[in-house]
Amino acid sequence: MVKILGHHHISMLTKDAKLNKDFYVNQLGLRMYLKSVNQDDPSMYHLFYGDEVGTPGTSLTFFEIKPMGQTYKGTNTISRIGLLVPSEESLSYWKERFEKLDVDHDAVGIYNGMMALHFRDHEGLEMVLLPNEDRKTPQDWRNNRYTDVPNEHQIMGMGPIEFKIDDVSEMKDFLENDLNFELVDSESELIYTIDQAGLYSDIVLKEEKGTKERPGKGSVHHLALSVADEDELNKVKSLLDDKEVVHSGIVDRDFFKSLYYRHSHILIEFATEGPGLPYDDVEQIGQNLDLPEFLEDRREEIENNLEPI
């Protein structure tokens, strides 16, 4: 039986790595803990933001594609990213901060029955801050010492991730019967979780007919779900093999191993918790370009082709 531990990371598209770094580091207070490249196309940056050391479940990652145009909103996509903050008081802190920094945001409102602050990044990516209060979170999540955001209001990690699909029936079946998610009681939305005590694994399904979204800057590429190790990843592979569906097979990403599978138009990655990012000095992570071992012999070429950020 496949055991999902929660969200691992979520990956988006950006047109400008410099502006992206400014928003997520200087405005949202996350840490750029890893600066790397797209392993399938090392001419483009792959930037990783999260808590102080990029603990699984806290990571937002971005592929830079300079020629990319705008996103044309529609269905069959990952439509919103939930981010957890410590308390309802934190929403007031972030509303004031967004006003000072001219971040596009709404008034504090309600999302799935919770107090919430909806906002968008500089490229229109839809996000919402939700108060975690005393709900359970993964024990390894940690604060970031390298930001001016106070500990009591810092973004903790990923919360509910929203899927917008023209027919949710097959995704419901996949989450319930293959990945062992539970349906949370809700009057307004279909909310699935692997842990009723927390928000850190939630997936929100919204059924919406219409035109399929055309991705561009500020759109979501994929969601990664966390599994413990390669043995668990092989269980995912066996599950998909038995279903006779197309998937990527196991891919070594150096810092973790992955498998990719597209279901109901949504690209889902299954990623191992380890081995993680090797570091001796927490202060230095994210400062230099990190490359997987198979690209090290091309370091000079790759660095010469990238614009410094």
C-alpha positions, -999 to 999 in steps of 0.1 A, spaced: 0 0 0 14 34 -10 21 57 20 21 94 12 37 116 39 23 150 27 34 175 2 70 175 -9 73 206 -31 54 225 -58 70 238 -90 60 268 -111 71 288 -141 86 322 -141 98 346 -168 125 364 -147 146 347 -121 158 381 -106 123 394 -100 113 359 -88 140 358 -62 132 394 -50 95 385 -44 100 352 -27 130 361 -6 126 398 1 88 400 2 76 366 13 105 360 36 114 325 23 149 313 19 165 305 -15 181 274 -2 191 260 -36 201 276 -68 203 250 -96 193 244 -132 166 224 -149 182 190 -152 165 183 -185 176 217 -199 205 233 -179 203 265 -199 175 276 -175 175 282 -137 157 261 -112 153 280 -80 141 265 -47 126 285 -18 114 272 16 123 272 52 159 276 64 171 243 49 144 234 24 126 208 45 102 187 24 67 203 25 80 238 26 94 242 -9 82 264 -38 104 259 -69 105 278 -101 118 271 -136 129 303 -154 118 304 -191 127 339 -204 105 338 -236 74 327 -217 42 347 -222 12 352 -199 -10 325 -185 -45 321 -200 -66 310 -170 -88 279 -174 -95 245 -160 -75 212 -158 -47 228 -138 -33 234 -103 -51 267 -96 -41 278 -61 -13 273 -35 -21 273 2 6 285 25 5 281 63 12 309 87 11 304 125 -21 322 135 -50 345 125 -29 374 139 -4 366 112 -29 374 85 -31 410 98 7 411 98 8 400 62 -20 423 50 0 453 64 32 440 48 15 434 15 2 470 16 36 484 23 53 463 -4 25 468 -30 17 431 -33 -16 423 -50 -39 410 -23 -75 408 -12 -91 417 22 -90 390 48 -118 366 40 -128 329 41 -113 299 23 -128 265 29 -143 277 62 -110 292 75 -99 328 78 -77 335 48 -57 361 29 -56 357 -9 -28 372 -28 -9 370 -61 28 372 -69 42 396 -95 33 372 -123 -2 365 -112 3 332 -94 -27 326 -71 -19 319 -34 -37 320 -1 -23 323 35 -41 302 60 -36 302 98 -23 269 111 -31 277 148 -25 245 168 -29 220 139 -2 194 133 27 201 110 57 179 101 82 181 130 112 189 108 98 222 96 119 251 109 120 289 110 143 310 87 169 332 105 177 349 72 146 372 69 131 402 85 98 385 89 93 377 127 93 340 136 57 343 149 45 353 115 68 335 90 53 313 63 57 278 77 52 255 47 27 243 21 -10 239 30 -40 230 8 -33 227 -29 -62 234 -52 -69 214 -84 -94 227 -109 -106 199 -132 -135 196 -156 -145 162 -142 -132 153 -107 -145 117 -106 -113 100 -117 -90 121 -95 -113 114 -65 -109 77 -72 -71 80 -75 -67 99 -43 -91 77 -23 -84 42 -36 -48 44 -48 -31 70 -26 -52 64 5 -63 100 10 -94 106 32 -123 129 23 -126 158 48 -161 167 58 -169 199 39 -201 215 28 -186 236 -1 -155 218 -14 -140 183 -19 -110 183 4 -87 153 7 -60 147 33 -37 120 46 -39 136 81 -71 150 96 -51 167 123 -32 190 99 -35 210 67 0 201 53 -12 174 29 -46 187 18 -57 186 -18 -88 206 -28 -108 195 -58 -129 220 -77 -149 209 -107 -151 235 -134 -160 231 -171 -145 253 -197 -113 259 -217 -81 242 -205 -56 266 -190 -28 276 -213 3 278 -191 27 308 -189 45 329 -164 29 324 -129 14 290 -137 19 258 -118 39 230 -135 34 201 -110 28 191 -74 52 167 -57 39 143 -30 64 130 -5 72 94 2 98 81 27 124 64 5 130 45 -27 112 14 -14 81 35 -11 87 50 -46 89 15 -60 54 9 -45 41 38 -65 58 25 -96 43 -10 -91 9 6 -86 11 25 -118 26 -5 -137 -4 -26 -126 -28 1 -139 -8 0 -172 -5 37 -174 23 59 -187 48 73 -162 84 84 -161 99 56 -142 122 64 -113 144 95 -120 175 104 -99 173 141 -91 205 139 -70 189 154 -39 160 130 -40 145 104 -64 112 110 -82 85 95 -104 62 116 -126 26 107 -136 -1 128 -152 -36 121 -140 -67 140 -150 -44 165 -168 -25 172 -135 12 164 -134 20 147 -101 55 139 -89 62 114 -62 95 124 -45 116 108 -17 123 126 15 160 120 11 189 121 7 183 158 7 206 187 2 242 180 14 255 210 34 282 216 60 273 253 67 237 263 68 247 299 62 262 291 28 234 271 12 218 287 -18 248 310 -24 264 291 -52 251 272 -82 244 236 -72 246 210 -100 238 173 -99 269 151 -103 262 143 -139 263 180 -149 295 189 -130 318 184 -160 297 211 -178 298 236 -149 318 263 -167 296 261 -198 264 262 -178 275 291 -156 286 312 -186 252 308 -201 232 319 -170 226 355 -161 238 361 -125 210 366 -99 
